Amino acid sequence: MNKLLFFITLFAAISCTTDVNNDDNLTNETDSLTVDNDLKDTLDKQIISDYDMSTVDKKNQTEFKQSLAKIERIHGEQWDFCTCVVKNDSINKAFAKPVSDKEFDRLSDRFDVIDSKCKAFLAQSPNVTPEERIAHEKKVKKCLKAAGIK
């Protein structure tokens, strides 16, 4: 039970402190650029991940691409939305079961890898309004269903 409490606390701490727009390590170098085709082309050339942009709200795609380029400079290639949904669901289920200390350490290491590869996932969609939360939940369910999980 203590391990589960530790994981929940760790996950909450990481989720609460992971804010792409306020990260002190990131610069605002692209803030002065105008949003036009040149910017989109430049961003597309900077992005190394094979990120499925169809899962990103069209009105937020340019802002997301800016965040993705910044995230990749720090954390490397990022997994797409559905991959992160499936990996996070899997690790959460694994942590929910009683595990030995050795297995807990292994799962913690795996959690760190998933966290590093899913930074863009955290910045992808706003979930502020009830409508945005409902849309996000639908996207998550669609990913899990496609993976045969739910």
Secondary structure in CASP SS format (residue, H / E / C, confidence):
PFRMAT SS
TARGET T0000
AUTHOR 0000-0000-0000
METHOD secondary structure of the structure
MODEL  1
M C 1.00
N H 1.00
K H 1.00
L H 1.00
L H 1.00
F H 1.00
F H 1.00
I H 1.00
T H 1.00
L H 1.00
F H 1.00
A H 1.00
A H 1.00
I H 1.00
S H 1.00
C H 1.00
T H 1.00
T C 1.00
D C 1.00
V H 1.00
N H 1.00
N H 1.00
D C 1.00
D C 1.00
N C 1.00
L C 1.00
T C 1.00
N C 1.00
E C 1.00
T C 1.00
D C 1.00
S C 1.00
L C 1.00
T C 1.00
V C 1.00
D C 1.00
N H 1.00
D H 1.00
L H 1.00
K H 1.00
D H 1.00
T H 1.00
L H 1.00
D H 1.00
K H 1.00
Q H 1.00
I C 1.00
I C 1.00
S C 1.00
D C 1.00
Y C 1.00
D C 1.00
M H 1.00
S H 1.00
T H 1.00
V C 1.00
D C 1.00
K H 1.00
K H 1.00
N H 1.00
Q H 1.00
T H 1.00
E H 1.00
F H 1.00
K H 1.00
Q H 1.00
S H 1.00
L H 1.00
A H 1.00
K H 1.00
I H 1.00
E H 1.00
R H 1.00
I H 1.00
H H 1.00
G C 1.00
E C 1.00
Q C 1.00
W C 1.00
D C 1.00
F H 1.00
C H 1.00
T H 1.00
C H 1.00
V H 1.00
V H 1.00
K H 1.00
N H 1.00
D H 1.00
S H 1.00
I H 1.00
N H 1.00
K H 1.00
A H 1.00
F H 1.00
A H 1.00
K C 1.00
P C 1.00
V C 1.00
S C 1.00
D H 1.00
K H 1.00
E H 1.00
F H 1.00
D H 1.00
R H 1.00
L H 1.00
S H 1.00
D H 1.00
R H 1.00
F H 1.00
D H 1.00
V H 1.00
I H 1.00
D H 1.00
S H 1.00
K H 1.00
C C 1.00
K H 1.00
A H 1.00
F H 1.00
L H 1.00
A H 1.00
Q H 1.00
S C 1.00
P C 1.00
N C 1.00
V C 1.00
T C 1.00
P H 1.00
E H 1.00
E H 1.00
R H 1.00
I H 1.00
A H 1.00
H H 1.00
E H 1.00
K H 1.00
K H 1.00
V H 1.00
K H 1.00
K H 1.00
C H 1.00
L H 1.00
K H 1.00
A H 1.00
A C 1.00
G C 1.00
I C 1.00
K C 1.00
END
